[in-house]
Structures are given as C-alpha cells and as structure tokens.
Amino acid sequence: MADIAFLAERLLRGFGVDLVIHALATELSRRGERVTVYASLVGGMPPGPYRVEKIPTRAVPVFPLYEREARLWAGFLDAAGHDLVFIESFPFFSLIPRLKTPAVAVDHGVCSTEGFPLHRRANFAYMRITQQRLYFPRAAGLVTVSHYVRSLLPGSLAGRARVIYNGVDHYPRVGPEEGTRFREELGIGEDAVLLLYVGRLNPKEQPYKGTADLVEAARRWREEGKPLRLVMAGRGSSEDAEWIRSAGAIPLLDLPAERMPALYAAADLYVTASRWEGFDLPLMEAAYQGVPAAALRVGAHPEVVQEGRTGVLAETPAALVGAIEELARDESRRKEMGSHAGQHAAGFTWTRAADAYLEVIREIGRLGAGGWGAVRPPARPGSDTGRWEVATSEVTAVVLNYGAPYEVLKRCLDSVFSQTVPVEVVLVDNASPTNLDAVERVEKEFPGLKVLRLSKNHGFAGGMNRGIQVASSEWVLLLNNDTVLDPHAVEEMLAVAKSADDVVGVAPKILLEHTPHVFDSVGTAINNVGAAFNVGIGQPDLGQYDRVERSFGACFAAALLKRKAFDPGVVGPLDERYFMYYEDVDWCLRAGVLGYRFLTAPRAVVYHAHSLSARERPYAFKYRLIERNLMRTVVRSFTWKRALRILLRRGLAHARNLVRGPYRSASLLVLLETLIWLPVYVRARRQVVGRRRAGEQELLDLSHGEATFFDPARYSPQPTLENLEAAYRRLALVRGDEKRRRIADELAALASSRLRFDREFLQERLAEVLRDEPDWVKGFARAVVEAGGRT
C-alpha cells in the first residue's frame, strides 16, 4: 500500500480538474491506497473515502509572487511522510525542486490566452515557461491528460511523459425516460432539438471557451424560428444567466451533480465552440450518456471525438454552426452517432485511469524492492548528538537538565521508566554548571537512558530541539527535570493523542509538587492582549478540569507532542532566539493558526516543582524574557491589526516603567530588543501567516472565563475567596452539581462583602460552607483566613 497525495489549487465542485482529482482519489482509495488531497480552496465536492487537507495559499495576481506563497508548504508536505505526491496545478508545480518527497507533475495543459488582457497573458506565459523549463524536468514523473497536451511539451519532456486519459464514468448512465422528464422541466418539447453546452459561461473571463459564439447562434436561431434550443449549464453569475436568456437560450447555474446525468440524457447534441481543450471532460460525459458532439477541430477534440462516427469537427465557428444545423435536421444520423459515442466513451473509465496511475506509482516507488512505508531514518543533528537506533516505542521522553541535583533528576527518571507503556528516554544536559556528577550517576543507574551532552547552554528551546532531533518515535514527551509522572500518565496521554488526526499535542494535569492538590497547569491559554498563562494555575483541584477539553496549548514543562510537527515546514522547531520562556506559547500559537489542536488529558497526572531552576534568579530576569518574547510571538503569528495594537499597548506600559518602575532596566531591554529584532520577526510572519488555516480569535476564545490565582514572583498559589469560588463555580458547571453551585454562591457573597476581613466571622462561615468537603480543601480555606480574606 502506498501513501499518496494529490496537490492542487482547488477541490471545488464545478471544475473539471477538481472532479478528475476527486475521481482518481476515490478510485485509488477503494483499491486500498492511503490518499490525501491538499488544496487551497475546498468546497462542494461530494465526500470521498480519502482525506482532504486545506492548505490556504494567498492568491496573488502576480504569478511569481503567487508561487512564492505556495512554496511555503514544501516542508509541510515533506513532513507528512507521503510516498509520492501528484501535483495537478499551478502554483504548486514550483514546489517540485524543493520537495524531498518524489513528485509527479500532471499536466492538464495551459489554456489559450486568446482575448485575455496583457497582464493575464504575461502570467500565463510565465506559467508555461517555468513549468516546462524549471519544474517538469525536476519531477520524478510526468503525466499528461492527452497526446495533444504532450505535443505542447519540449521534445525531451514529451519523450518521458505518459498519457493517461481521464475517466468519464463518474456519473451513472440513465435511461431516456429521465432525459424526457428533464426536457419537460425545461419546457422543451419532442419536436425541438436540445443543444447542450456545459462549462464556464462568462465570455470575458475565459473568452477562448467560445460561449459568445454559441449565444449569438442561439439568438439567430430564435429570430429565424428554427427548432433549436440551446441549454448552457455551468458556473456563472446572474448577469451571465440574463445574457444567455436574452438570446432565447436556457441558463442552468450550478446544477447539482446528481442532476447532471439526466441533463446529458435530455440532450440531442452536445455543442462547444471552445478554441482550446486539454481533454474536454463535459463532451465525453455527454458521450457516455449516448450524446454525439459538434466541436471545433482544436486541442484534444480529434483524440476524443471519432469524426463522422461519434460527432463532427469543424474548422471555424461559422462552419461549426452550419454542422450543428445540419445534424439538427438529421435525427437518424444523430441517434446513430449517439450509439457509437456511448460505446466509445465506455472505454474511458476511472478503473483504467487508476490502473495507469498505479503503474506510475510502482515505477517510481520500486515496490518490488521493499515497497513504500519502509522505515526512513530520522534526521540526525550534528556533533552535540549521538547516532542511536530507531525507536521501538511510540514515545520518546526528552528530559532537559540544567544543573539539577541527583535526587531531583532521579525522581524524574524513575517516574518515566516506571510508566505502564514503554518509553524511550533521552536526557539532554544543557552544559550544566553544577551537580556535574548527577548525570553520570543516573546514566549508570538507568541502563536504557540515552544521554545527550551539549557543549554549551542552548536554553530551553535549543536544548529541547536537540533532544527532539534524536527522537525517532511518533510522539515526544517534553519534560522538565523537576517533574514526576504518575505511572499511567503516558498511557493516558497517548489515548487522548490518538483520538483525532489533527491533535498535535496533549496537556496532562500538572499539579504543584509541594501543594499536590493545587494546579500548576491543565493546558495553556492566551488572551486578546497576547498574555499567556497556565489554565487552572493556583486553583485547588476539585475535579473542575476532569474532562478532556480543547486547549490553546500545553505547558512544555510536561507535554506529549507529535514529533513530526517539529519538522521545518510543519510547525517547525522551537525558536532558539527565545532562549527560555514563551517558546512553548509561540509554538502552540503557530500550531493553532496552522489548524492543529491540543487536548487536555486530566487522567494523566504530573507533579511539578514550578520554576525550580529559575528561582535563584531575580524576577526581573524572567519578566524581561517573557515580555520580549511575547512581543516576538504576536508579531509572528497574530494579524497585523491585533499585533500592532498589542505592540503599542505593551510599548507604552514599558515606557511608563522606565519613569515610574518597577523593572526599569528590564523594560528598557524589552524595548531595545523588540526594536532590534522586529524586522526578523516581520520576515518570519510569512512562514506562519502565509499558511494560516485557522483564525486566531478561535484560539483566543479558549481563554474565555479562565483566571490565574498564582503569584509569579513568589511562585506560590493565591489563597483567596475568589480562587475557591472559581474552582467551585467551574465544578458546578461541568458536573451540573447544585450543591457545588450553592457553595460557589456563598463564596461569591463572602468575597463581595466587607465581612471577608473579619477573620473570626470568615473562619466560621467557611467552616460551615465547606463542612462536607475534603480535609485538604478545609486546609486551603484556613490559608484564605490566614491571608486575612484579601486578594
């Protein structure tokens, strides 16, 4: 079985190339192949047995710039791990020289530019030249949809191109009675000759289609009283419909696919005045229903129309009109041609087309020599890594260490090696300045441990990146060295991770190690001003987050993430310029706008000594990095309107800090570093915004109703009435628990009263309100009383 991808500008109903992709993807999927279709515009196509992935590419009217936008997806496609990709249309042919995945170019032809304005002619000339000179020669294979299209290629390319005709049997054959009913709906009697055209209707957007010639002929037939009725079906506007109607013809805009067989069966003759066709799918769809054709002798028409047998071909539009009128008068000849047309079209099947595509796949994939899906060795980084065998586990834990004592490191590794599912473990030592013997001791104590010693401190982002690079499993578990996992944690996270294809990360329930009934994080959130926070931090764990929920992201102190998402072109690696803080927020935001999701796994419990390694530094250091990196994050991933508003607001706040404090030096550095690095992150926007698949507001909404109850300077929960109320309010909401709602109401009433400052009264009321609650909750309430009821 091969893993195949199709890549095209569109997958929309009503377009010929799009229908071809849908039919091929459907047929190949039914053969057992894994098929994914990537397109910038998706809609209206009936569901098929293949996957559809939207890759929004900003359309630019200057074709070289449009290709530049398309090339942003090269790394994304490579990281998807397909065996072969069929590229079906501009602007994605430009990816061929950049892709590591073998690519087959499918040439449907570059249409005639007759009647186009100068700028469109220039764009199409650019398209033709670059495809034939730059991209097709670099493809692993080349397919054309007709001998005519192949004849347009340079000799060297034509010699290696393979012609695969489209199938035309995607609509079922119907009987004459269905055609008769359709004619009745249109008000066309048996004595009239129904002429049918299917395709683009607007005469200005694609003048080569010749719709103006057909409409003018219909106008003359009406004036002369001839029994010829022209029906024109396809994509167009209300203005197009009125123009067609004014000539006495019948417009049918966007007819549902299930009505198309009856429409074809209703026709006596298929007509087209198109000056260029690479295949002409509608003509052959009509032939499959037993309808003869009258067309110009252009493009692929001499290949698909057997002249004099299945239809007639004319040299000029005037001669075409004459041929149509002649056939209209000769019913017996039309019927004879229609019978032959049906027999001829029966040979153009999607089964035959899929057989030919599979031959191309076999030739390029060399299936006999091992086949697709053989294990590909992971990319290996440089001198700071090792060369280790391919992972035998689904999960590789990457534990980042910077000077942790042996006892801290041992607790963490003990918990990882004690998981109920196998986990490979990589310990990344970030050039620890202290406790140098700790790494050597754990290396001896845990035989399965792989140690990656870095020559310098690369920060959190750089250290994790290097650990992820040496992992070859499907998932990576990023861990701080001050975390301890419950034995079932990885098993629970994996179960959630596999629940949907678009899940890129899972956030466990992280509790504070020294207050183990209090949250450190159950996922992360980001608000409208770009401020990120750990969901639930500081709240007592009453069970209010005990359901799997969508989250903005995960705190990378402990998070299960899809390894391939760190590949360039997908989400990419962590930004090492951040050094530490906010790099996980930035990564999750990039993943979110690219259409990936994070879920929480509340049954996966992790204990964390919050910021153990950073507590020795003054808070100003942490403040500077968070604020600086926040600015970088919003510039790279938010829309310009929101990013500029946040930059202005944050910039003014730091300017005030320079005058009034606090953190004068830190704020000065934030402003200077933001200005210096701003051009870098403006350029970096293209890699994110150019591939945006989701709106940021959807991600910001995930912070709605969440609040933090944690002192970041003292690294401790805030024992307040508001904290307790928030926990009980959410618990009541999630469980529909009336008792917990009454407790929340009581706590809210206390919080809004000046009696909260009367310690004796507060202690009595809390004892009564929480009488049936666990002892540790009552202990939290005592801390609220000791704090004097203050926020």
MARMAR-567674 format. One line per 3 residues: for each residue x, y, z of C-alpha. Coordinates in steps of 0.5 Angstrom, whole numbers. Layout:
BEGIN
X/Y/Z; ...
% end
This chain:
BEGIN
0/0/0; 3/7/-2; 1/13/2
-1/18/-4; -2/26/-4; -5/30/-9
-4/37/-9; -8/43/-13; -10/50/-12
-18/48/-11; -22/42/-10; -29/45/-11
-35/43/-15; -36/45/-22; -29/45/-24
-26/39/-29; -19/39/-26; -22/38/-19
-27/33/-21; -21/29/-24; -17/29/-17
-24/27/-13; -25/21/-18; -18/19/-18
-17/20/-11; -24/16/-9; -22/10/-14
-15/9/-11; -17/10/-4; -22/4/-6
-16/0/-8; -13/0/-1; -8/6/-2
-8/12/3; -10/18/-1; -10/25/2
-12/31/-3; -9/38/-1; -12/44/-4
-12/52/-2; -20/52/-4; -24/47/-2
-32/46/-2; -38/43/-5; -35/36/-7
-38/30/-5; -35/27/1; -30/21/-1
-26/16/2; -20/20/2; -17/25/7
-18/33/5; -13/38/8; -14/45/7
-7/49/6; -9/56/5; -5/60/0
-6/67/-1; -7/68/-8; -3/74/-11
-5/77/-18; 3/77/-20; 4/69/-21
12/69/-19; 9/72/-12; 4/67/-12
9/61/-13; 13/64/-7; 7/64/-3
6/56/-5; 13/54/-3; 12/56/4
8/49/4; 14/45/2; 17/43/8
10/41/11; 9/36/5; 15/33/6
14/32/14; 7/29/12; 11/23/10
8/21/4; 11/16/-1; 9/20/-7
5/27/-9; 2/28/-15; 2/36/-17
-4/38/-21; -4/45/-22; 0/52/-21
2/55/-17; 4/48/-13; 9/46/-19
14/51/-16; 15/46/-10; 18/40/-14
25/43/-14; 24/44/-6; 21/37/-4
25/31/-2; 18/27/-3; 18/24/-10
13/29/-14; 10/27/-21; 7/33/-25
0/32/-28; 0/37/-34; -7/39/-36
-5/44/-40; -4/51/-40; -10/54/-44
-11/59/-49; -10/67/-48; -14/69/-53
-18/75/-51; -14/76/-45; -11/83/-42
-4/84/-43; -3/82/-35; -6/76/-36
-3/74/-42; 4/75/-38; 2/71/-32
0/65/-37; 7/66/-41; 11/66/-34
7/59/-32; 8/56/-39; 16/57/-39
17/56/-32; 13/49/-32; 17/47/-38
24/49/-37; 24/49/-29; 19/45/-26
17/39/-30; 25/37/-32; 26/36/-24
20/32/-23; 20/24/-21; 15/23/-27
11/27/-32; 3/25/-34; -1/29/-39
-8/28/-40; -8/28/-48; -3/27/-53
-5/34/-55; -2/37/-48; 4/32/-49
5/35/-56; 6/42/-53; 12/40/-49
19/41/-51; 22/34/-54; 26/32/-48
20/32/-44; 15/30/-49; 19/23/-49
19/22/-42; 11/24/-41; 6/19/-40
-1/20/-43; -7/18/-38; -14/20/-41
-19/22/-35; -25/17/-34; -32/19/-36
-36/14/-32; -37/18/-25; -44/20/-27
-48/14/-28; -52/12/-34; -59/14/-34
-65/12/-39; -68/16/-44; -74/17/-39
-70/21/-34; -68/25/-40; -75/26/-42
-77/29/-35; -71/34/-35; -74/36/-42
-81/37/-39; -78/41/-33; -74/46/-38
-81/46/-43; -77/43/-49; -82/39/-53
-80/33/-57; -80/37/-64; -75/41/-61
-67/40/-62; -64/41/-55; -57/43/-56
-53/43/-49; -46/46/-47; -43/45/-40
-37/49/-37; -36/56/-36; -41/61/-38
-38/68/-37; -35/71/-44; -30/75/-41
-26/71/-36; -25/66/-41; -26/68/-48
-23/62/-51; -29/58/-49; -33/61/-55
-39/62/-51; -41/68/-54; -41/65/-61
-46/60/-58; -50/65/-55; -50/69/-62
-52/63/-66; -58/62/-61; -60/69/-62
-60/68/-69; -64/61/-69; -69/64/-65
-70/70/-70; -70/65/-75; -75/61/-72
-71/54/-72; -73/49/-67; -66/49/-64
-66/50/-56; -59/52/-53; -58/50/-46
-52/53/-42; -50/50/-36; -44/51/-31
-41/57/-27; -43/64/-28; -47/70/-25
-54/72/-25; -51/77/-30; -49/71/-35
-55/68/-34; -59/74/-36; -55/75/-42
-56/68/-44; -63/68/-43; -64/75/-47
-62/71/-53; -67/65/-52; -62/60/-49
-63/57/-42; -58/58/-37; -57/53/-31
-53/56/-26; -49/51/-21; -54/45/-23
-53/39/-17; -48/34/-19; -54/29/-18
-58/32/-24; -52/32/-29; -54/25/-32
-61/27/-33; -59/33/-36; -54/30/-41
-59/25/-43; -64/30/-45; -59/33/-50
-60/31/-57; -53/34/-59; -47/37/-55
-44/43/-57; -38/47/-56; -34/53/-59
-28/52/-55; -22/54/-58; -17/50/-53
-19/44/-49; -13/39/-46; -19/34/-46
-26/37/-45; -29/33/-40; -36/35/-41
-36/33/-48; -34/26/-46; -39/26/-40
-44/27/-45; -42/22/-50; -42/17/-44
-50/18/-44; -50/17/-51; -50/24/-54
-46/26/-60; -42/32/-61; -40/38/-65
-34/42/-64; -28/45/-67; -22/42/-69
-18/44/-64; -14/41/-58; -15/34/-56
-22/34/-59; -19/30/-65; -17/25/-60
-23/24/-56; -28/25/-62; -28/20/-67
-30/25/-73; -36/22/-77; -38/17/-72
-39/20/-65; -39/27/-67; -37/32/-72
-31/37/-72; -31/44/-76; -25/49/-78
-28/55/-76; -34/58/-71; -38/59/-78
-37/52/-80; -39/49/-73; -46/53/-73
-47/50/-80; -45/43/-78; -50/44/-72
-56/46/-76; -54/40/-81; -54/35/-75
-60/38/-72; -64/36/-79; -62/29/-79
-65/25/-73; -63/18/-75; -55/21/-76
-55/24/-69; -58/17/-66; -53/13/-70
-47/18/-67; -50/18/-60; -50/10/-60
-43/10/-62; -41/16/-57; -43/11/-52
-39/5/-54; -33/10/-55; -34/13/-48
-35/7/-45; -27/6/-45; -25/12/-41
-26/9/-34; -23/11/-28; -21/4/-27
-17/4/-33; -14/11/-31; -13/9/-23
-9/3/-26; -5/7/-30; -3/12/-24
-1/5/-20; 4/3/-26; 7/10/-25
7/9/-17; 10/3/-18; 15/5/-23
17/11/-18; 17/7/-12; 20/1/-14
15/-3/-10; 18/-10/-11; 25/-7/-8
22/-6/-1; 16/-2/-2; 13/4/1
13/5/8; 20/3/10; 23/6/16
26/12/14; 32/14/19; 31/20/22
34/27/21; 41/27/25; 43/33/28
51/35/29; 56/34/34; 52/35/40
48/29/39; 49/21/38; 47/16/33
42/12/36; 38/6/34; 31/7/31
26/8/37; 22/2/39; 17/6/43
11/10/41; 14/16/46; 21/19/47
21/23/53; 26/29/53; 28/31/59
32/37/60; 37/38/65; 41/44/68
45/43/74; 39/39/78; 42/35/84
42/28/83; 36/27/88; 31/31/83
34/28/77; 33/21/80; 26/22/82
24/25/75; 27/19/71; 25/14/76
18/16/74; 19/16/67; 22/9/67
16/6/71; 11/8/66; 5/3/64
7/3/57; 15/3/54; 18/10/54
25/11/51; 29/17/55; 33/22/52
37/26/58; 39/33/55; 44/36/59
45/43/57; 52/44/59; 50/44/67
55/49/71; 53/45/78; 52/38/80
56/35/75; 56/28/78; 49/28/78
48/26/70; 54/21/71; 50/17/77
44/17/73; 47/14/67; 50/9/71
43/7/74; 39/7/68; 42/3/63
36/5/58; 38/12/59; 41/16/53
45/22/55; 46/28/50; 51/32/53
51/39/50; 58/43/49; 54/50/52
48/52/55; 43/53/49; 37/55/53
30/51/54; 29/52/46; 35/50/44
36/44/49; 29/41/47; 30/42/40
37/38/40; 33/32/44; 27/32/39
32/31/33; 35/25/36; 28/22/37
25/18/32; 18/16/35; 12/18/33
11/22/40; 16/26/44; 14/28/51
18/34/53; 20/34/61; 23/39/66
28/35/70; 23/38/76; 17/34/74
15/27/77; 10/23/73; 4/18/76
5/11/73; -1/12/68; 1/19/65
4/17/59; -1/12/57; -7/17/59
-4/22/54; -3/17/49; -10/15/49
-12/22/48; -7/24/43; -10/18/38
-17/21/39; -16/25/33; -12/26/27
-11/34/28; -9/33/35; -1/36/35
-1/36/43; -3/34/50; -3/37/56
-3/33/62; -6/35/69; 0/38/72
0/39/80; 5/43/84; 9/38/88
9/42/94; 2/43/94; 0/37/91
-8/39/91; -7/45/87; -6/46/80
0/48/76; -3/47/69; -8/44/65
-6/47/59; -5/54/57; -9/60/54
-7/66/51; -12/73/52; -13/79/47
-7/82/49; -2/77/48; -1/75/55
-1/67/56; -2/63/62; -3/56/65
-10/54/66; -12/53/73; -6/55/76
-6/56/83; -13/53/84; -15/48/88
-16/41/84; -23/40/86; -24/36/79
-27/42/76; -22/40/70; -23/33/70
-26/32/63; -22/32/56; -22/39/53
-19/43/48; -14/48/50; -10/53/47
-4/49/48; 1/46/53; 6/48/58
12/45/56; 14/43/63; 11/37/61
7/36/55; 6/30/49; 7/33/42
7/30/35; 15/29/33; 14/31/26
11/37/28; 17/40/30; 20/39/23
21/45/18; 15/47/14; 10/44/19
10/48/26; 18/48/26; 23/47/32
22/52/38; 25/59/37; 32/58/40
32/66/40; 27/66/46; 33/62/50
27/61/55; 20/63/57; 14/64/52
18/59/47; 12/54/48; 7/59/47
10/61/41; 10/54/38; 3/53/41
0/59/37; 4/57/31; 1/50/31
-6/53/33; -6/58/27; -4/52/22
-10/48/24; -7/44/29; -11/42/36
-9/41/43; -13/37/48; -12/36/56
-11/29/59; -14/30/66; -12/23/68
-5/24/66; -2/27/73; 5/30/73
8/34/79; 12/40/78; 16/44/82
15/50/79; 21/54/76; 26/50/81
32/52/76; 30/60/75; 28/61/83
35/63/84; 35/69/79; 31/76/81
24/76/78; 26/82/73; 30/77/69
24/73/68; 20/79/67; 25/81/61
25/75/57; 17/74/58; 15/81/56
21/81/50; 18/74/47; 11/76/48
12/82/43; 16/77/38; 10/72/39
5/77/37; 9/80/31; 10/73/28
3/70/29; -2/75/30; -6/79/25
-3/86/24; -8/90/27; -8/86/33
-1/85/33; 0/93/33; -5/94/38
-1/90/43; 6/93/41; 3/100/42
0/98/49; 6/94/51; 11/99/49
7/105/53; 7/100/59; 15/99/59
16/107/57; 12/108/64; 16/103/67
22/107/65; 20/113/69; 16/110/75
18/103/76; 18/97/77; 23/93/73
26/100/70; 33/96/67; 28/90/64
23/95/61; 29/98/57; 32/92/55
25/90/53; 24/96/48; 31/96/45
31/88/44; 24/89/41; 26/94/36
33/91/34; 29/84/33; 23/87/30
25/86/22; 27/79/24; 20/77/26
16/81/21; 20/77/16; 18/71/20
11/72/19; 11/69/12; 12/62/15
6/63/19; 1/67/16; 2/65/9
0/58/11; -6/60/16; -11/55/17
-15/58/23; -17/65/26; -13/67/32
-20/69/35; -22/62/36; -15/61/40
-16/67/44; -23/65/46; -20/59/49
-18/63/55; -25/66/56; -27/65/63
-21/63/66; -17/67/71; -10/66/75
-9/65/82; -2/65/83; 4/70/85
9/69/79; 14/73/84; 14/69/90
12/62/86; 6/61/90; -2/60/90
-6/66/92; -11/63/98; -17/68/96
-24/67/96; -24/69/89; -20/63/88
-24/58/92; -30/61/88; -28/60/81
-26/53/83; -33/51/85; -36/55/80
-33/51/75; -34/45/78; -42/46/79
-42/48/71; -38/42/69; -42/37/73
-49/40/74; -48/40/81; -53/44/85
-49/43/92; -43/46/89; -46/52/86
-49/54/93; -42/53/95; -40/58/90
-45/63/91; -44/63/98; -36/64/97
-38/70/92; -43/73/97; -37/73/102
-32/76/97; -37/82/96; -38/83/103
-33/87/108; -34/82/113; -29/78/109
-24/82/113; -27/80/120; -23/73/121
-27/70/126; -33/71/122; -30/69/116
-27/62/119; -34/61/122; -37/62/115
-32/58/111; -32/52/116; -40/52/115
-40/52/108; -34/47/107; -37/43/112
-37/36/108; -31/38/103; -25/34/104
-20/36/109; -15/39/105; -20/44/102
-21/46/109; -14/47/110; -14/51/104
-19/55/107; -15/56/113; -10/59/109
-15/64/106; -17/66/113; -9/67/115
-9/72/109; -14/76/112; -19/75/107
-15/79/102; -14/78/95
% end
